[in-house]
Every structure is written in C-alpha cells, then in structure tokens.
Amino acid sequence: MQDKQYLMVPGPTPVPPAVMAAIAMPVIGHRTDNFARMHEQIVKKAQQVFQTKNDVFILTNSGTGALETAIANAVSPRDKVLSLITGNFGERFAKIAKAYNAEVIEVDFGYGNDVDLKVVEKKLGEHPDVKVVLATQNETSTGVCNDIAGIGALVAKTPALLLVDGVSGVGGIEIKVDEWGVDMLCTASQKAFMLPPGLAMISVSDKAWEAVEKSKSPRFYFSLPACKKVYDKWNTAYTPSVSLFYGLDASLDMMLAEGLENVYQRHALLAKATRAAVKALGLKLLAEDRCASNVLTGVWGPENVGADELRKIIKNNYGVTFAGGQGPVKGKIFRIAHMGFCDKMDVIIAISALEMGLALSGYQVNMGAGVKAAQEVFLGGVR
C-alpha cells in the first residue's frame, strides 16, 4: 500500500526537489570565503523580496526566534508597546514583549477580523509615548491579511518603531519594507520560502538601529549588535545552519526566476480558487474576502461535524493534511494552506479530498461542486 501524503498546512510547507538537492550539498566551513560569498548573495536576494536597502540578517532559529530578536533589541523594560492583535500569533508577539517587561497596550480586533486603521490612529493619539507598534502581516491562525502599508503610514507620523511579524506572509504576499516604513520585518524559512524549519530573517532600519543601540534588554544569542559586528564580512555571530543556507539560496533563485509579481499573482489565484470552492460547498469562510489571506484559507467546520474530526477523516483516508484552529476557534475551524511550493493541482486535490471527507462525515455535499468552482477560477471563463 502506498502512503502518499499531501501537506496543506501553513508551515512546514512542501519543499521543492531543487531545494532539497541544495540542502544535501556537502557542508562547508561557515568561516570560509565560500560561505561568505553565498551569505552575501542570499542577503541581496532577500532584500529584493523584502523590497529594502536595510540590513537583512539570516538567523538560525525559528520565526518565533525572529520575533524575540526584534523585541529584545528594540524594546527596553517599561517601554510602552502598542500591540495590534488579530489572532494567535498577534497574541504571541505581545507575550514576547511582556516577557521583556514592556508595558503592553493590547488592541484585540478578534479572530477573523483585520486591524481597523481608525482604531490604530486613535490609540496612537491617546498614547503619544508609545515606543513600538507590533503588527502581523498575515495572521496564520485565521487567514487574515492586515494592511501593513496603512499601519505604517500612521506609525510614520510618530516617533514609534513598527515591528512586523511577516512569518507566514513574506514570499507569498508582497511587502514593501522601505516604502511602508517597516522598521523590523521578521519572517522564517518554513512557510512561503519553501524550506524546512530552522532559519529566520529580520530586516533592521536606520531608525530601528538607534533603539537597538540604546536597548537595555538582556540579549546574547538574539543580539543584533553581535550580528552587525560581523555583517560587513558576511559572517554570522554564531554557527549558522549551513545546509539551510544552501536551501535558502536555491529557493530565492526559484522565486526570482518565477518573478516576484508572478509569485504573488499565483498565490492570489490559488486563494481565489480555494475560497470559491469552499463557498460552492456551502461552507463558511472565517475571514471576509476583503481581508482574506492569499496564502491560507480559514474555514468554519460544518454544523454537526467537528472540524478536527473532519480533518482526521481526510488525512486518514486521502493523505491530505489540513491545519486545525487555535485559541477560541480551536476545534471549530480548519485551515487550508496554499503557499510556497503549491500550484493549481494541489488545490484541486485538496478540494477533492475535502468533498469526499465531508461525504464520509455525513455532511450533505454536492460532489464535484467545489472542484468545479476551483476549475472555473483557474480557467478564467475560458472553455
């Protein structure tokens, strides 16, 4: 019996063969000229994706490690931090700031909603002494994409820094670090960058460096000054994951060869097809189309059918893995990822499995309706 699996979760995501081949290259010394040359070209490629001239550091840790790096270097104890929360990962960013003894003002917009810019403007007016604003580009727990350009325009009117969690968005959803005033952008390898977990990336603006140099927070492994000290020599402060650096170099080559605009359009098309399919099956989306993410889709489980039980049926019978809900929507929603190394047929397989899983669960489903809706989006009206 074959055991073919289809990974449709928002991280870790499928890794392309070319990237796996690069990761399998013989390991080289991380203090050699060969590594330095590779490191330099990786940073220059990452700057294209980030759309920035700022320093970009490649860190050997997880996305959460990148978030902690941002907080540890930009926030000092008792600094006032405005946290814009739209789900579990917005909550996590706030928790990290609290762990570093910041005074955190939490604004929770609710699971399934995006950030209301009018509320942000009001809060910034009420708290002119805010030192840092935390925002999430793509809320992985809900499938909501926030308006980072709009948030950045408001924060730019203040002395505050804008720190953005781009862990599940960057590489699949366009972001313009310099134009939008993002002082620190954090992302990780295992999402749209098509790598196994283990690497993170963070950009640092000139404005942010001023805060970094004054920060009174304790830091050692997460020290940006330590990274900066060897940055001009294309070295790393501590031992990097050399094999994952090879993989990142290959994945960035794939993205740039496809063309970043094409990468973003592909993700948008996959999202549109997935949402059309879900609606055609009579299921409800967690996020409205207005703020729905292009890299994953959150779906309410059907009445009388538990979302987690449905996921279990689909995985056990068809080898397709969807993600579950988190926080207050745990057990109530499932999430279909369409990011990174994903194409039209991956979505067709996922929707087909969803239809059959619904049928096995006892839900009255019009077989083929979801697949047909997705196909029509892909065909674009062409017959």
CORNOR-V632547 format. One record per backbone hydrogen bond with DSSP energy under -0.5 kcal/mol. NH is the residue of the N-H (numbers start at 1). CO is the residue of the C=O. E is the energy in kcal/mol with one decimal. If there is no record, write none. Layout:
BEGIN
nh=NH co=CO e=E
nh=NH co=CO e=E
END
This chain:
BEGIN
nh=6 co=319 e=-3.7
nh=7 co=5 e=-0.5
nh=8 co=6 e=-0.8
nh=8 co=321 e=-1.9
nh=11 co=9 e=-1.9
nh=11 co=12 e=-0.6
nh=13 co=190 e=-1.1
nh=19 co=16 e=-0.5
nh=20 co=16 e=-2.3
nh=21 co=17 e=-2.6
nh=22 co=18 e=-1.6
nh=23 co=19 e=-2.3
nh=24 co=20 e=-1.5
nh=25 co=22 e=-1.6
nh=32 co=29 e=-1.1
nh=36 co=32 e=-2.0
nh=37 co=33 e=-2.5
nh=38 co=34 e=-1.9
nh=39 co=35 e=-3.0
nh=40 co=36 e=-2.4
nh=41 co=37 e=-2.0
nh=42 co=38 e=-2.3
nh=43 co=39 e=-2.4
nh=44 co=40 e=-2.1
nh=45 co=41 e=-1.9
nh=46 co=42 e=-2.8
nh=47 co=43 e=-2.3
nh=48 co=44 e=-1.0
nh=49 co=45 e=-1.5
nh=50 co=46 e=-2.8
nh=51 co=47 e=-1.3
nh=52 co=47 e=-2.0
nh=55 co=204 e=-1.0
nh=57 co=202 e=-2.9
nh=59 co=57 e=-0.7
nh=59 co=200 e=-3.2
nh=61 co=59 e=-1.4
nh=66 co=62 e=-1.5
nh=67 co=63 e=-2.0
nh=68 co=64 e=-2.5
nh=69 co=65 e=-2.3
nh=70 co=66 e=-2.2
nh=71 co=67 e=-2.3
nh=72 co=68 e=-3.3
nh=73 co=69 e=-1.5
nh=74 co=70 e=-1.8
nh=75 co=71 e=-2.3
nh=78 co=101 e=-3.4
nh=79 co=76 e=-2.2
nh=81 co=79 e=-0.5
nh=81 co=103 e=-2.7
nh=82 co=132 e=-2.7
nh=83 co=81 e=-0.6
nh=83 co=105 e=-2.8
nh=84 co=82 e=-0.6
nh=84 co=134 e=-2.5
nh=85 co=83 e=-0.7
nh=85 co=107 e=-2.7
nh=91 co=87 e=-1.9
nh=92 co=88 e=-1.8
nh=93 co=89 e=-1.9
nh=94 co=90 e=-1.7
nh=95 co=91 e=-2.2
nh=96 co=92 e=-2.2
nh=97 co=93 e=-1.8
nh=98 co=94 e=-2.2
nh=99 co=95 e=-2.1
nh=100 co=96 e=-1.0
nh=100 co=97 e=-0.5
nh=101 co=98 e=-2.1
nh=102 co=97 e=-2.1
nh=103 co=79 e=-3.1
nh=104 co=102 e=-1.0
nh=105 co=81 e=-3.4
nh=106 co=104 e=-0.7
nh=107 co=83 e=-2.6
nh=108 co=106 e=-0.6
nh=109 co=85 e=-3.0
nh=109 co=107 e=-0.7
nh=112 co=86 e=-0.7
nh=113 co=110 e=-1.8
nh=117 co=115 e=-0.7
nh=119 co=116 e=-0.5
nh=120 co=116 e=-1.8
nh=121 co=117 e=-2.6
nh=122 co=118 e=-2.0
nh=123 co=119 e=-2.6
nh=124 co=120 e=-2.5
nh=125 co=121 e=-1.7
nh=126 co=122 e=-2.0
nh=127 co=123 e=-1.7
nh=130 co=127 e=-1.7
nh=131 co=80 e=-2.9
nh=132 co=80 e=-1.3
nh=133 co=161 e=-3.1
nh=134 co=82 e=-3.0
nh=135 co=163 e=-2.2
nh=137 co=135 e=-0.5
nh=137 co=165 e=-2.6
nh=138 co=165 e=-0.7
nh=139 co=144 e=-3.0
nh=140 co=138 e=-1.0
nh=142 co=139 e=-1.5
nh=143 co=139 e=-2.7
nh=144 co=139 e=-1.0
nh=145 co=291 e=-3.1
nh=146 co=137 e=-2.7
nh=148 co=146 e=-1.5
nh=151 co=147 e=-2.3
nh=152 co=148 e=-3.0
nh=153 co=149 e=-1.9
nh=154 co=150 e=-1.4
nh=155 co=151 e=-2.5
nh=156 co=152 e=-2.2
nh=157 co=154 e=-1.1
nh=158 co=155 e=-2.2
nh=161 co=131 e=-2.4
nh=163 co=133 e=-2.9
nh=163 co=161 e=-0.6
nh=164 co=184 e=-3.1
nh=165 co=135 e=-2.8
nh=166 co=164 e=-0.9
nh=166 co=186 e=-2.7
nh=170 co=166 e=-2.1
nh=171 co=173 e=-0.5
nh=172 co=169 e=-2.4
nh=173 co=169 e=-2.3
nh=177 co=50 e=-2.3
nh=177 co=175 e=-0.6
nh=178 co=51 e=-1.7
nh=180 co=176 e=-2.6
nh=181 co=178 e=-0.9
nh=182 co=177 e=-2.4
nh=183 co=162 e=-1.6
nh=183 co=181 e=-0.7
nh=184 co=162 e=-1.7
nh=185 co=203 e=-0.7
nh=186 co=164 e=-2.5
nh=187 co=201 e=-2.4
nh=188 co=167 e=-0.7
nh=189 co=199 e=-2.3
nh=191 co=188 e=-0.6
nh=194 co=191 e=-1.5
nh=195 co=189 e=-1.9
nh=200 co=59 e=-2.8
nh=201 co=187 e=-2.6
nh=202 co=57 e=-1.8
nh=203 co=185 e=-1.7
nh=204 co=55 e=-2.0
nh=205 co=183 e=-2.3
nh=209 co=205 e=-2.0
nh=210 co=206 e=-1.2
nh=211 co=207 e=-0.9
nh=212 co=208 e=-2.4
nh=213 co=209 e=-2.4
nh=214 co=210 e=-0.8
nh=215 co=211 e=-1.2
nh=223 co=220 e=-1.5
nh=224 co=222 e=-0.6
nh=227 co=223 e=-1.3
nh=228 co=224 e=-3.0
nh=229 co=225 e=-1.8
nh=230 co=226 e=-0.7
nh=230 co=227 e=-0.8
nh=231 co=228 e=-0.8
nh=232 co=228 e=-0.6
nh=233 co=230 e=-0.8
nh=234 co=231 e=-2.1
nh=235 co=230 e=-2.2
nh=242 co=240 e=-1.5
nh=245 co=241 e=-1.9
nh=246 co=242 e=-2.0
nh=247 co=243 e=-1.9
nh=248 co=244 e=-2.8
nh=249 co=245 e=-2.4
nh=250 co=246 e=-1.8
nh=251 co=247 e=-2.6
nh=252 co=248 e=-2.5
nh=253 co=249 e=-1.6
nh=254 co=250 e=-2.0
nh=255 co=251 e=-2.2
nh=256 co=252 e=-2.6
nh=257 co=253 e=-2.2
nh=258 co=254 e=-2.1
nh=259 co=255 e=-1.5
nh=263 co=259 e=-2.4
nh=264 co=260 e=-2.4
nh=265 co=261 e=-2.2
nh=266 co=262 e=-2.5
nh=267 co=263 e=-2.0
nh=268 co=264 e=-2.1
nh=269 co=265 e=-2.2
nh=270 co=266 e=-2.4
nh=271 co=267 e=-2.2
nh=272 co=268 e=-2.3
nh=273 co=269 e=-2.4
nh=274 co=270 e=-2.2
nh=275 co=271 e=-2.6
nh=276 co=272 e=-2.2
nh=277 co=273 e=-2.2
nh=278 co=274 e=-2.4
nh=279 co=275 e=-2.3
nh=280 co=276 e=-2.1
nh=281 co=277 e=-1.2
nh=282 co=279 e=-1.8
nh=283 co=278 e=-2.0
nh=286 co=298 e=-2.6
nh=288 co=112 e=-0.6
nh=291 co=288 e=-1.2
nh=292 co=288 e=-0.8
nh=292 co=289 e=-0.6
nh=293 co=143 e=-2.5
nh=297 co=336 e=-2.5
nh=299 co=334 e=-2.9
nh=300 co=284 e=-2.9
nh=301 co=332 e=-3.1
nh=305 co=302 e=-1.9
nh=307 co=331 e=-1.2
nh=310 co=306 e=-2.4
nh=311 co=307 e=-2.1
nh=312 co=308 e=-2.1
nh=313 co=309 e=-2.2
nh=314 co=310 e=-2.3
nh=315 co=311 e=-2.5
nh=316 co=312 e=-2.6
nh=317 co=313 e=-2.0
nh=318 co=314 e=-2.3
nh=319 co=315 e=-1.6
nh=320 co=314 e=-1.0
nh=321 co=6 e=-2.9
nh=321 co=319 e=-0.6
nh=322 co=320 e=-0.6
nh=323 co=335 e=-2.4
nh=325 co=333 e=-0.8
nh=329 co=326 e=-1.7
nh=330 co=327 e=-1.8
nh=332 co=329 e=-2.1
nh=333 co=329 e=-1.4
nh=334 co=299 e=-2.3
nh=335 co=323 e=-3.2
nh=336 co=297 e=-2.6
nh=337 co=8 e=-2.5
nh=337 co=335 e=-0.6
nh=338 co=295 e=-2.7
nh=341 co=14 e=-0.6
nh=342 co=340 e=-2.2
nh=346 co=343 e=-0.5
nh=347 co=343 e=-1.4
nh=348 co=344 e=-2.1
nh=349 co=345 e=-2.4
nh=350 co=346 e=-2.3
nh=351 co=347 e=-2.8
nh=352 co=348 e=-2.4
nh=353 co=349 e=-2.5
nh=354 co=350 e=-2.1
nh=355 co=351 e=-2.6
nh=356 co=352 e=-2.1
nh=357 co=353 e=-2.6
nh=358 co=354 e=-2.5
nh=359 co=355 e=-2.1
nh=360 co=356 e=-2.4
nh=361 co=357 e=-1.5
nh=362 co=359 e=-1.1
nh=363 co=358 e=-2.1
nh=365 co=363 e=-1.0
nh=367 co=365 e=-1.3
nh=369 co=366 e=-2.4
nh=372 co=368 e=-2.5
nh=373 co=369 e=-2.0
nh=374 co=370 e=-2.3
nh=375 co=371 e=-2.7
nh=376 co=372 e=-2.4
nh=377 co=373 e=-1.6
nh=378 co=374 e=-2.3
nh=379 co=375 e=-2.7
nh=380 co=376 e=-1.4
nh=381 co=376 e=-1.0
nh=382 co=379 e=-1.6
END
